[in-house]
């Protein structure tokens, strides 16, 4: 990984930063292998508690996609389409 996660250190607590990084990591896992649907959606729910604003979410996820090539939006959308117990696997 030769990029940095977009995080807001000035407003987020250490715990919130860890939770946001966990969400980005789950998105990465979906592209580089697979991740359980429920785990990804749980991480996304926590991400949305920290980043409730749709515009801030778009900005952060846009930065993440620009840096990594991995789309938070498409990954979460795919997860929501899957049945319970399935794994999310994204194509690059």
Residue frames as a rotation matrix with the C-alpha (Angstrom) as fourth column:
UNK 1
0.585 0.811 0.000 0.00
0.811 -0.585 0.000 0.00
0.000 0.000 -1.000 0.00
UNK 2
-0.557 -0.829 0.046 1.68
0.830 -0.556 0.044 3.21
-0.011 0.063 0.998 -1.12
UNK 3
-0.306 0.524 0.795 -1.07
0.092 -0.815 0.572 5.67
0.948 0.248 0.201 -0.24
UNK 4
-1.000 -0.002 -0.027 -2.57
0.027 -0.171 -0.985 7.22
-0.003 -0.985 0.171 2.87
UNK 5
-0.262 0.960 -0.098 -6.11
0.946 0.276 0.173 6.90
0.193 -0.047 -0.980 4.13
UNK 6
-0.459 0.181 0.870 -8.06
-0.022 -0.981 0.193 10.17
0.888 0.070 0.454 4.13
UNK 7
0.040 0.448 -0.893 -8.76
0.944 0.276 0.181 10.87
0.327 -0.851 -0.412 7.80
UNK 8
0.319 0.150 0.936 -9.62
-0.024 -0.986 0.166 13.97
0.948 -0.075 -0.311 9.79
UNK 9
-0.248 -0.557 -0.793 -7.23
0.758 0.398 -0.517 13.93
0.603 -0.729 0.324 12.74
UNK 10
-0.893 -0.145 0.427 -8.31
-0.073 -0.889 -0.453 17.37
0.445 -0.435 0.783 13.93
UNK 11
-0.221 0.909 0.354 -11.94
-0.902 -0.329 0.281 16.38
0.372 -0.257 0.892 14.62
UNK 12
0.556 0.468 -0.687 -11.93
-0.295 0.884 0.363 12.60
0.777 0.000 0.630 15.15
UNK 13
0.559 -0.346 0.753 -10.96
-0.746 0.186 0.639 10.73
-0.362 -0.920 -0.154 18.28
UNK 14
-0.565 -0.824 -0.030 -8.36
-0.787 0.529 0.317 7.98
-0.246 0.203 -0.948 18.16
UNK 15
-0.467 0.482 0.741 -11.19
0.120 0.865 -0.488 5.40
-0.876 -0.139 -0.462 18.30
UNK 16
0.622 0.734 -0.274 -13.03
-0.128 -0.250 -0.960 7.08
-0.773 0.632 -0.062 15.41
UNK 17
0.126 -0.673 -0.729 -9.83
-0.977 -0.212 0.027 7.13
-0.172 0.709 -0.684 13.32
UNK 18
-0.785 -0.408 0.465 -9.38
-0.391 0.910 0.139 3.40
-0.480 -0.073 -0.874 13.98
UNK 19
-0.057 0.868 0.493 -12.99
0.249 0.490 -0.835 2.72
-0.967 0.075 -0.244 12.94
UNK 20
0.684 0.252 -0.685 -12.69
-0.514 -0.500 -0.697 4.76
-0.518 0.828 -0.212 9.72
UNK 21
-0.307 -0.873 -0.378 -9.41
-0.943 0.226 0.243 3.03
-0.127 0.431 -0.893 8.85
UNK 22
-0.617 0.165 0.769 -11.14
-0.065 0.964 -0.259 -0.30
-0.784 -0.210 -0.584 9.51
UNK 23
0.515 0.857 0.011 -13.84
0.017 0.003 -1.000 0.61
-0.857 0.515 -0.013 6.96
UNK 24
0.449 -0.427 -0.785 -11.26
-0.880 -0.364 -0.305 1.58
-0.155 0.828 -0.539 4.33
UNK 25
-0.615 -0.742 0.269 -9.42
-0.714 0.668 0.211 -1.66
-0.336 -0.062 -0.940 5.06
UNK 26
-0.169 0.658 0.734 -12.61
0.117 0.752 -0.648 -3.68
-0.979 -0.024 -0.204 4.50
UNK 27
0.776 0.396 -0.490 -13.09
-0.381 -0.324 -0.866 -1.99
-0.502 0.859 -0.101 1.13
UNK 28
-0.071 -0.900 -0.431 -9.50
-0.996 0.043 0.074 -2.93
-0.048 0.435 -0.899 0.25
UNK 29
-0.642 -0.171 0.748 -10.13
-0.341 0.937 -0.078 -6.52
-0.687 -0.305 -0.659 1.31
UNK 30
0.405 0.877 0.260 -13.18
-0.021 0.293 -0.956 -6.70
-0.914 0.382 0.137 -0.97
UNK 31
0.753 -0.188 -0.631 -10.93
-0.656 -0.291 -0.696 -5.82
-0.053 0.938 -0.342 -3.94
UNK 32
-0.188 -0.969 -0.160 -7.91
-0.955 0.218 -0.200 -7.87
0.229 0.115 -0.967 -2.94
UNK 33
-0.996 -0.017 -0.087 -9.82
0.003 0.973 -0.233 -10.97
0.088 -0.232 -0.969 -1.85
UNK 34
-0.121 0.991 0.051 -13.21
0.207 -0.025 0.978 -10.97
0.971 0.128 -0.202 -0.23
UNK 35
-0.959 -0.073 0.272 -14.90
-0.233 -0.341 -0.911 -9.80
0.160 -0.937 0.310 2.95
UNK 36
-0.584 0.793 -0.172 -18.07
0.807 0.544 -0.232 -10.89
-0.090 -0.274 -0.957 4.76
UNK 37
-0.220 0.617 0.755 -21.06
0.460 -0.617 0.638 -8.78
0.860 0.487 -0.148 3.77
UNK 38
0.720 0.609 -0.332 -22.15
0.547 -0.204 0.812 -8.29
0.427 -0.766 -0.480 7.40
UNK 39
0.137 -0.760 -0.635 -18.69
0.873 -0.210 0.440 -7.17
-0.468 -0.615 0.635 8.54
UNK 40
-0.728 -0.390 0.564 -18.41
0.651 -0.653 0.388 -4.64
0.217 0.650 0.729 5.72
UNK 41
0.027 0.832 0.554 -21.89
0.344 -0.528 0.776 -3.21
0.939 0.170 -0.300 6.37
UNK 42
0.688 0.131 -0.714 -21.18
0.725 -0.080 0.684 -3.01
0.033 -0.988 -0.150 10.11
UNK 43
-0.340 -0.895 -0.289 -17.96
0.831 -0.430 0.353 -1.09
-0.440 -0.120 0.890 9.39
UNK 44
-0.626 0.181 0.758 -19.89
0.491 -0.663 0.564 1.18
0.605 0.726 0.327 7.00
UNK 45
0.511 0.856 -0.076 -22.57
0.553 -0.260 0.791 1.85
0.658 -0.446 -0.607 9.63
UNK 46
0.411 -0.454 -0.791 -19.86
0.789 -0.257 0.558 2.90
-0.457 -0.853 0.253 12.07
UNK 47
-0.674 -0.644 0.362 -18.23
0.735 -0.534 0.418 5.04
-0.076 0.548 0.833 9.35
UNK 48
-0.214 0.692 0.689 -21.59
0.457 -0.552 0.697 6.80
0.863 0.465 -0.198 8.81
UNK 49
0.691 0.389 -0.609 -21.87
0.713 -0.223 0.665 7.50
0.123 -0.894 -0.432 12.56
UNK 50
-0.072 -0.834 -0.548 -18.52
0.711 -0.428 0.558 9.29
-0.699 -0.350 0.623 12.37
UNK 51
-0.950 -0.238 -0.201 -19.19
0.003 -0.652 0.758 10.90
-0.311 0.720 0.621 8.96
UNK 52
-0.220 0.960 0.172 -22.96
0.529 0.266 -0.806 11.54
-0.820 -0.086 -0.567 8.85
UNK 53
0.190 0.264 -0.946 -22.73
-0.478 -0.816 -0.324 14.19
-0.857 0.514 -0.029 6.11
UNK 54
0.737 0.158 0.657 -23.27
0.432 0.637 -0.638 12.80
-0.520 0.754 0.401 2.60
UNK 55
0.909 -0.411 0.063 -21.00
-0.211 -0.586 -0.782 15.49
0.359 0.698 -0.620 1.11
UNK 56
0.230 -0.863 0.449 -18.17
-0.947 -0.092 0.307 14.71
-0.223 -0.496 -0.839 3.55
UNK 57
0.329 -0.044 0.943 -18.61
-0.042 0.997 0.061 10.99
-0.943 -0.060 0.326 2.83
UNK 58
0.935 0.054 0.350 -18.35
0.342 0.120 -0.932 11.68
-0.092 0.991 0.094 -0.91
UNK 59
0.686 -0.721 0.096 -15.26
-0.657 -0.671 -0.344 13.82
0.313 0.172 -0.934 -0.36
UNK 60
0.085 -0.678 0.730 -13.47
-0.815 0.374 0.442 11.25
-0.573 -0.633 -0.521 1.84
UNK 61
0.378 0.117 0.918 -14.44
0.200 0.958 -0.204 8.25
-0.904 0.261 0.339 -0.29
UNK 62
0.996 -0.051 0.069 -13.51
0.052 -0.284 -0.957 10.18
0.069 0.958 -0.280 -3.43
UNK 63
0.368 -0.916 0.161 -10.05
-0.928 -0.372 0.008 10.87
0.053 -0.152 -0.987 -1.98
UNK 64
0.044 -0.314 0.948 -9.73
-0.462 0.835 0.298 7.21
-0.886 -0.451 -0.108 -1.00
UNK 65
0.725 0.289 0.625 -10.70
0.365 0.608 -0.705 6.06
-0.584 0.739 0.335 -4.50
UNK 66
0.895 -0.434 -0.104 -8.32
-0.371 -0.595 -0.713 8.54
0.247 0.677 -0.693 -6.13
UNK 67
0.113 -0.896 0.429 -5.45
-0.977 -0.021 0.214 7.28
-0.183 -0.443 -0.878 -3.95
UNK 68
-0.368 -0.258 0.893 -6.23
-0.441 0.894 0.076 3.54
-0.818 -0.366 -0.443 -4.02
UNK 69
-0.777 0.193 -0.599 -8.44
-0.556 0.238 0.797 2.91
0.296 0.952 -0.078 -7.03
UNK 70
-0.779 0.506 -0.369 -11.01
0.585 0.799 -0.139 1.25
0.225 -0.324 -0.919 -4.71
UNK 71
-0.522 0.676 0.520 -14.59
-0.303 -0.717 0.628 2.55
0.798 0.170 0.579 -4.61
UNK 72
-0.952 0.268 0.150 -16.34
-0.108 0.167 -0.980 2.69
-0.288 -0.949 -0.130 -1.23
UNK 73
-0.244 0.931 -0.273 -19.65
-0.862 -0.337 -0.379 3.44
-0.445 0.143 0.884 -2.94
UNK 74
0.064 0.266 -0.962 -19.57
-0.804 0.584 0.108 0.48
0.591 0.767 0.252 -5.34
UNK 75
-0.782 -0.427 -0.454 -18.36
-0.088 0.797 -0.598 -1.87
0.617 -0.427 -0.661 -2.60
UNK 76
-0.828 0.537 0.163 -21.14
-0.232 -0.063 -0.971 -0.93
-0.511 -0.841 0.177 -0.18
UNK 77
-0.037 0.829 -0.558 -23.70
-0.981 -0.137 -0.139 -1.05
-0.192 0.542 0.818 -3.00
UNK 78
-0.251 -0.143 -0.957 -22.56
-0.521 0.853 0.009 -4.58
0.816 0.501 -0.289 -3.93
UNK 79
-0.982 -0.161 -0.100 -22.72
0.003 0.513 -0.859 -5.67
0.189 -0.843 -0.503 -0.27
UNK 80
-0.539 0.840 0.063 -26.31
-0.582 -0.317 -0.749 -4.43
-0.609 -0.440 0.660 0.04
UNK 81
0.073 0.552 -0.830 -27.29
-0.975 0.215 0.057 -6.48
0.210 0.805 0.554 -3.04
UNK 82
-0.610 -0.432 -0.665 -25.92
-0.351 0.899 -0.262 -9.75
0.711 0.074 -0.700 -1.63
UNK 83
0.554 0.760 -0.338 -27.79
-0.079 0.453 0.888 -12.26
0.829 -0.466 0.311 0.51
UNK 84
0.639 -0.268 0.721 -26.93
-0.768 -0.174 0.616 -12.74
-0.040 -0.948 -0.317 4.16
UNK 85
0.613 -0.474 0.632 -23.79
-0.023 0.789 0.615 -14.77
-0.789 -0.391 0.473 4.71
UNK 86
0.784 -0.345 0.516 -22.29
0.601 0.216 -0.769 -14.02
0.154 0.914 0.377 1.28
UNK 87
0.019 -0.877 -0.481 -18.88
0.658 -0.351 0.666 -12.48
-0.753 -0.329 0.570 0.76
UNK 88
0.893 0.192 -0.408 -18.20
-0.106 -0.789 -0.605 -9.24
-0.438 0.583 -0.684 -1.11
UNK 89
-0.098 -0.911 0.401 -15.64
0.631 0.255 0.733 -9.63
-0.769 0.325 0.550 -3.88
UNK 90
0.687 0.293 -0.665 -14.95
-0.187 -0.813 -0.551 -6.68
-0.702 0.503 -0.504 -6.16
UNK 91
0.432 -0.538 0.724 -13.29
0.897 0.344 -0.278 -6.66
-0.099 0.769 0.631 -9.58
UNK 92
-0.248 -0.617 -0.747 -10.64
0.428 -0.761 0.487 -4.05
-0.869 -0.199 0.453 -10.26
